Amino acid sequence: MFGPTRYIAWAMQFYGQVPYDLATSGVPLVKWSELGLPVPDIDDFGAYAALRGAIARHNDVPKAEVVPALGTSQALFLAYASVLSPGDELLVESPGYEPLTRAAEGLGATVRTFERRAEEGYRVVPERVAAAIGPRTRAIVVTSLHNPTGARVEDDTVRELAAIAEARGAYVIVDEVYAPFDDLPEDGVFRRSARKIARNVIAVSSLTKCYGLGMYRVGWVLGAEEIAERAEAAALATFGHLPLAHASYGSAVLGAVGPLAARAKALLAGKREIAERWVASLPNAQWSAPRDGLFGLVTLPGRGDLLRSIEARARESGVLVGAGSFFGAPESFRLSWASCDAARFAEGLRLLEPLVAG
Ligand SMILES: Cc1ncc(COP(=O)(O)O)c(C=O)c1O
């Protein structure tokens, strides 16, 4: 059975409801009318094959390794369904994005965690993963960039994780929905999918975070052919097929990724640096120091769970940050520069100071 995902319930209550949104983790939504695309034929059955082809081209992988999905969320479900049976075990990073755990539990798996530690820059340390892996572990799961710290999982690390997993006949699942942020592809092709690193790496992603296309729910699983076949079987058994309109609009918007990459770069320019300067000015605050992306994690050691104070700031001053509590980091908050322009972001940081002062 699927338990409630507390973080998403909380996010739906607050995100987008405040004037100073320093919590939302994707670039602002783009409207269809802004894309300048011809309206697709939503009765064309060829759209299914076209979407698969467009996803394969976008990720520079063979079509046979692609399974379209409704956002990264459903891609994750399909990836899990392709490797997990009840009683299996999954190794997930901590702190972590809660749905990574809930989706696995819902499929009857047991979730165990390995730490990504502040003093190690929130790197994934393969030795720690190797120490935690067991005979029933079917997959190791990481996000890159890491939600909530923004730390990248380097390719060499994924390679090491893949070798650790391979020795157990297991997989590595990389949620790479934030991965393109270090070099958003203005030619529309993301060439660095973790899928290409090793045979047993499965990548999941979507157009949600980098391109402002979250409501189109264009997501995918990329995996070796046996994974693609099993993910396809899970799809057929649980929803049959996706709406034809999803496929038609999906392949159309994939054609707009290049200009949307340029848009995202312009929207984000200079704001990470504002965040960094602000955190450096705070006494007693630690910072995850992401190199790119649109958020980082601020930790206030010794302050206990910040959830109620974060909610109070949202109500009293209209400034919201992501509560670390939902990621297993209660003394922290995720600070995002995705939504506000630079001036509004700076003002939001000023309004946040009472939270930091305690
Ligand atoms: C790591 C991670 N994966 C997946 C998602 C969900 O992505 P989508 O909206 O494409 O389903 C999120 C959203 O916050 C996320 O942070």
The ligand as a Gaussian input file, in Angstrom:
#p B3LYP/6-31G(d) Opt

LIG

0 1
 C       14.349000      14.510000      -7.386000
 C       12.998000      14.697000      -7.991000
 N       12.503000      13.754000      -8.786000
 C       11.295000      13.878000      -9.350000
 C       10.509000      14.984000      -9.130000
 C        9.162000      15.068000      -9.792000
 O        9.320000      15.365000     -11.137000
 P        8.067000      15.390000     -12.134000
 O        7.296000      16.631000     -11.830000
 O        8.668000      15.415000     -13.502000
 O        7.274000      14.187000     -11.885000
 C       10.977000      15.988000      -8.291000
 C       10.148000      17.160000      -8.010000
 O       10.375000      17.925000      -7.104000
 C       12.261000      15.846000      -7.718000
 O       12.759000      16.790000      -6.924000

